[in-house]
Amino acid sequence: GYSQQEGIYYDETFAHVARIEAIHLFLAYAAHKDFTTFQMDVKTAFLNIILKEEVCVGQPPGFVSKQYPDHVYALDKALYGLKQEPRAWYDVRSQFLIESGF
């Protein structure tokens, strides 16, 4: 996943993060109301998300087919580390929320 090069394997990166203004507003409100706040660092992996574009990967070392050593795999769903994962997950989640009336 991390050997992907922008412009060759993907066109843009996407990171769904909160804007600093939203964080400041939240913390100010929490302080005003005397709320206890906690911070959490979360690692994310978006597995099995359906990809919109065609993504092909080479055979992993140690699992190369002796019959077809030069073949690649066309992915139907995301694997860990793909740059396309966050955008695909955001699209799926957004569509679900819209369809649910949020």
N, C-alpha and C positions, 0 to 999 in steps of 0.2 A: 503494500500500500504506500509506503513512504518513498518508494523509488519512482512514483508517478511524477511527470513533469507537466507544469502548466502549459497549455496550448497544444500539447500532444495528447495527453491522457484525459484532460479535463479543461474546461474553459474558465471556470471561476471557482473560488472557494466560498464556503458559506459557514458561518458560525452564528447560531442563534444565541445572542447574549443580551443581557439587560444593559440599557444605556446608563451611564453614570448618573444622569439626572434622576432617573427612576430609583436608583439605589439611594441617592441622597434624600429624596422625598420619603421613601420608605423608612429610612433610619431616623429622620426628623420626626415623622409621625409616631414611630415606636418610642422615641425618647419622650415626646410630648405626653403620650398615654402611659408612660412608665412600663412598657412591655419589655419582656426579656426576649432578646434576639439571639439566634445561633447562626453560625456560618458553617457551611458544609462544602467540601470539595468533592465533586462527583466525576468519576470517569464514565464515559458513555461508550457503548458499542451498539450500533444499530444493525443487528443481524436480520436477515430474511426480509428486508425491505425491497420491494420490486423497483428495479431501476428503469428510468425512462430511456436512457441511451444504451447503445450496445457497448459492453465492456468485455474485453478478452484478457485472460491472464495465462501466463506460461505455466508449465507443469512444475510443481514445487520440487526442490532437490530431495532425492530419496524416493520420490514417487513418480519418476519419469517412466512412461510406458516403453518397454523394450520394442514393441511392435510399431509404435508411433512416437518416436522420440521428439519430433519437431512439431507436433500438434499443440494447439492452445485450446483453452476452455472459454466458451462464451458464457458469461454469467447471466442468469435470470434474476438473481437476488444478490443483495450486497454482502460482501465479506468484510471482516474486521479490517479497518485501516484504509478503506477506499475513500477518496476525497469526495465522492458523490453521495456518501451515506447521509450526512447531516441534512442536505437539501431534500433528499428523497423522504427522509423521516418527517421533516417539517411539512412537506407537501401532504403526506398521508394524514398527519395529525390535524393540520389545518382543515383539510377536506372533511374529516370526521366531525370536527367541532362545528363547522358551518352547517353540515347536514343535520346535526343535532340541535341546531337553533341557538348556538352561542355566538 
